[in-house]
């Protein structure tokens, strides 16, 4: 009897439904491990062979020993061909499982470059990729040297959180030490980095056999840090593909992923174009599809659904086949998302034909826009930001950990 390749997907957030659907549609068997609190989410149940739940502790973590023992028990009776992480927080868990049970794919050392902000900065610097000045917090001497040789402000960042969660901005040495002392025995889990004024960009890519087959560069109009810490409205817009910025970002992104050892995966990487010198500096990367509905914006602009193509890529690899990217379209797209003071906001007054997708989520409002004109997207994003701010917008304190 012919074996249907089986994928075990891990995620501690409700995401990756398109990956699961595509993986199943390609003739693969899909198993899911997720948090118990997510059991009532609308997963594509008809595409999932079986689901297994993990309880979370007070900090939202899974017991890794329980995870290993549970998978060891499952493997007695079911066959798994690949293990995949659908969210940032699962990358290290999956890398550990691959090492323990000898599965192909990114191991723990490489996974560090896509989860640990200190490791990724050190490796990028080693590979000759520009990064803002930074330091670990291991040694008082290191911290004092950093504070004495770089110009503030600085940001203290968790090494292994996603998005802008847990970041603290400080303006002098005394404030820096105050924050470090507050961290106590957890200070080794953080780093300090020089805050560079500039525009922040993101590059969403698909890598196959070490090459970026697909790359889409975009610019945040409001950075994740500004949104998380200033209660802003999230906006991002794709770059014109033939622009100098897009070409530079495609080049540096390939160099980065080469340096980090990326072979096959989706990735989401962020860079800042410093106002002082106009150079791009690496900020962070991850071996997964970008969050905040960036995948939908990329699809509007290119016709490429990153979740589905990632599934197709992985399916081809496990079957020993060659993966081929579908034809890429050339549109302009933008995204705008905000918390709403209304539980179910009425967005019916937004009627422009450029609206490609609407966010349907409690206490949120948002749109993906698509046009054949870059300027039209910019114009609508500015207009919508004013309308959303005046009629719908709400804000909450920045979370210590992202909510999805």
N, C-alpha and C positions, 0 to 999 in steps of 0.2 A: 504494500500500500504506500503510495507516494505521500511523503511528509509535507504538510503545509508549513512554511517557515513561521516561527512563533516569536513575537515581540513582547517583552515585558516593559511596560511604560510606568515610570514613577513620576508623581507630581504631588506636591503638598498644597497646590492651588488648583482651582477649577480652570483649567486651560488645556489646550492641545486637542480639542474635539475634532478639528479638521485633520490633524495628523492621524488620529485614531480611525476616522472614517476612511481616509485615503489608504491607510495601511490595510484595513479590512477589504476595501474595494479591490485592492491589488492581489487578493487571494491569500493574505496572511492571517494568522491567528493572533489576536491581541489580548493580552492580560494586563490588568491595571492594578497598581498599588497606590493608594491615596490615603488621605487623612479621614478618619472616621467622621469628622464633622462635615465632610463633603458628600456623604452618601446620598443626600437628597437633591444634589445638583442635577441638572438635566444632561447627564453624560449620554453619549450615543450608545445606549445599552445594547441595541441590536448589533453593534459592531464589536462588542467586548465579550470574549469567551467567559471570563470570570474576573471578579474584582476582589481584592484583599485590602483590609483596612488597618491603618496604624493609628494608635492613640498618640496624642501630642501631650508633652509635659507643659509646665507653666510658661516656659519660654517658647513654646510652639515647635519643639524639636521632637524627633522620633528617637526611640531607644534603638541604637544601631545593633546591639547584640540581639535584640528581639527580631530585628529585620533580617539579620544573617541566619538566625535559627529558623525563622519562618520560611525563608527562601530555600534553605537546605532541605526542609521537610517537603516543600512543594516539588523540588527537583527529583524526589524519589519516584514520582508518578507522572510528571508532565515534562515535556521537553521545551526548553527555551533556547532560541538561537541568538538573540540579541537583547541587551538591556539598554534602555534609553531614558534620559532625563528630559522631562518636558518643561522644567522650571529651573531657574538659577539655583535655588536652594537644594535641588536634588542632584546637581552635577557631582558633588563630592561623594554623596551616598552611592550613586551609580558607579563612580570610579572605584570605590571601595569594593562594591559587589563584583565588579569585573575582575579585580585583582584576586579576590577571595575564591571565586568560582571559575577563574581563568577564561573569561569571555574576551573577545576582541573589542577594540575600541580604546578610547582615551583612559589611561590609567591615572593613579593618584598624583604622580609627579606632574604630568602634563595638566591635569585638571586644576592644579593649584594656580596655573597661569590664567585660568578663566574664572576663578572664584576669589582668590586672595589678592587684594589690591596692592599689598606690599610685594608679593611675588611677581605680579604682572609688571609693576614699575621697575623692579630690579632686572627682570629679564628683558624688558623693552630697552632699558638703558644699555644693557650688555650688548644688545643687537644694534645699537646705534640709532635707535628711534627716539626723537626728542620727547622728554617728559618734563613736567614742572619739577622744580627742586622739591625733594621729599626726604623724610627720615623715619626710621622705625622709632618706637618709643621704648625699646629695650633698655637703653643705657642713658643715664642722666647726662653723661658726657656728650653722647650723640645729639640729644635734644638741645643742650646748651650751644653746641657748635652750630646746629641748624639755625637756632634763633639768632645767633650772633653773626651769621654770614648771609642770611636771606632777608629780603624786605617784606614786612607784613603788609596786608593781612594774610593769615594762614587758615587752613581748614584741618580739623582733626576728624579723621574718617575711620569707621569700622573697616577692618580688613575683609570681612566676608559677608557684609550685607549687600542687598540689591537696591537699586534706585538711589534716592537721596536720603534714605533712612539713617538716622543716627549721626549725621554730619553736624559738626559745630564749627562756626566761624569765629576766629579770635583775632585781636588787633594789636596785641603786644605780648612781650615775654611773660609778664605777670599773669595775664589772662590765660595764656597757654598753659602755664604751670598749674593754675587753678583748675582748669579742665582735666589735665592729666592726673592731678591728685584726686579729683572726684572719681576718676575711673578706678582707682585703687589697684587691686590685684588683677583687674581686667585690662590694664594699660597695654599689655603685650598684644592684645587683639586689635589695636588701633595703629594708625600712622598719622604723621603730620605732613602737610603738603602746602607749598606756596600757592596762594590764590592768584590766578592770572586773569585779569580782566580780558574778556574776549567773547567771541561768538562760539557757541557749542554746536557741533555737528554730530550726526550719527550715520554709520555705514552699516547697512543690512546686507548680508551676503550668504551665498551658498557655496561651500567648498567641496570639491570632488577631486580625489587624488592629489591633494595639496594645492590645487588651483581654484581661484575664485571664478566659478562659471558665471555667477550672477552677482552684481553689486549695484546697490541703489544708495546714493548719498543724499542726505537731507540736512536741514538746519533747524534747530529748535528756535522758535521765536520767543518762547519763554522757557528757560532751562528747567529741568526737573528740580534742581535745588531751589530756584525761585518759586516754583509752584508749591513745593512741599513746605517751604519755610516762610513764604510770603503770602500764601493763600491765593495764588494767582490762577490764571486760566491757562491750561496746557495747549500749546500750539506748536506745530512743526510743519515744514513744507519741503517737498522734494526739490533738489537742485536741477537746473537744466543740465542734461547729460553731457553736453559738449563744453560746459564751462570749465575754466581753469581749476576752480575749487574741486569740482567733481573728479577731474583727472588726477589731481594731487592726492585726494582722499583714496581713490581706487589704488593708487600706487603704494601709499604708505600702509594701507590696510592689508594688501598682499604681503608686504614686507613684515608686518606685524604677525600675521597668522603663520607665515613661514618660520619666523623666530620662535613662536610659541609651539610649533609642531602640530598645527591643525591639519588634519588630513581630510575628513569627511564630516560635514555638519552644517547646520545653519549657525550664523553668528550675528551678534549685535555689538558694535564697537563705537566708542565715543571719543571725540577729539575736540580740542579748543583751538581756535584761530586767534592768537594773542593780538590785542590791539597794539602793543608796543612794537612788535617786529613783523607782524603779518604771517608768522610761521604757524604751522599746525603742530600741536603737542598732543600726545596720547594721554587719554584720561582713564579709560577702562574698557574691558571687553567681556563677552560672555558667549558660551557655546550653546546658544539657544535662539529661538525666534524672539525679537523684541517685544516688550510688553506695551501697555497703554494703547492698544489697537494700532500700533505701527504697522503690523502685518497687513491690516486692511488697507492702509494708505499705500503701502508698497504695491499691493495687488491692483488698486485703482490706477496707479501710475504705469504699471508694467504688464499687467495681466498675469503676473507670477504670484501664486499663493504659496508663501514660504513654507507653511505647515505641510501642504500637500506635496510640494516638490521635495521637501526633506524626507517625507515618508517614501516617495518614489525612489529617491536616491538610496536610502537604506535598504529598501526592498530589492533593488537591483544588485546591491553589493552582496546581500546574503544569498542571492540566487546565482552569483557569479556572472551577472549580466553587466552590460555597459549602460550607464545612465546618460540620458540625453535631455538637455534643458529644452523646454518648448520655446517657440518664437516669443521674443520679448516685444511688447508694445511700447509706444513712446508717448505718454501723456504726462501732464503735470497734476500733482495732487497735494492736498494739504489736510491737516487734521486739527480739530479744535474740540477740547473736552473740559468739562467743569463739573464740580459738585453743584447741586441745585438745592435751593431752599424748599422746593416742592418735591414730594415723594414721587409723583408721576408728572413731570413737567410737560406742558402742552407745547410742542414744538411746531404746531401746524402753521404758524405764521412765517416760518422759514420755508420758502417755496422755490428758491432758485433752482434752475435746471441742473446746475453743477453739483447738487447734492447727490452723492453716489451711495451713501450709507448713513443711517441714523443710529445713534446709541440708544438702546433700550435697557436701562438699568435704573433701579430705584435710586432716587435722589441724585441723578446725574443727567446731564444733557451734553450732546456732542454730535459732531458730523464729520464725515470724510467727504472732501470735495474733489471733483475731477474736471479738468478742462484741457483744451488744446492750447491755452494761453497761460503762461506762467504768471503774468501780471494780474490776470483775472482771479487766480487763486489768492494772491497776496491781498488784493482788494477785498475779497469776500472774508478772508480771515480777519482783517482789520475791522470790517463792519460787524461781523458776528461777535467779535470780542467785546465790542461796545454794547451790543444788544444783550448779550448773555450777562455781562457785568451789571447792567442796569435792571434787568428783569428777572434773572434766575440765580445768579451766582451766590454760593455759600462757601465758607471755608472752615476748616477744622485745624487744630494744632497738628504739627508734623508728627507722624507716628514714629516710635522707636524702631519699628519693623514695618515694611511695606505690607499693604493689605491685599495685593494681588496684581 
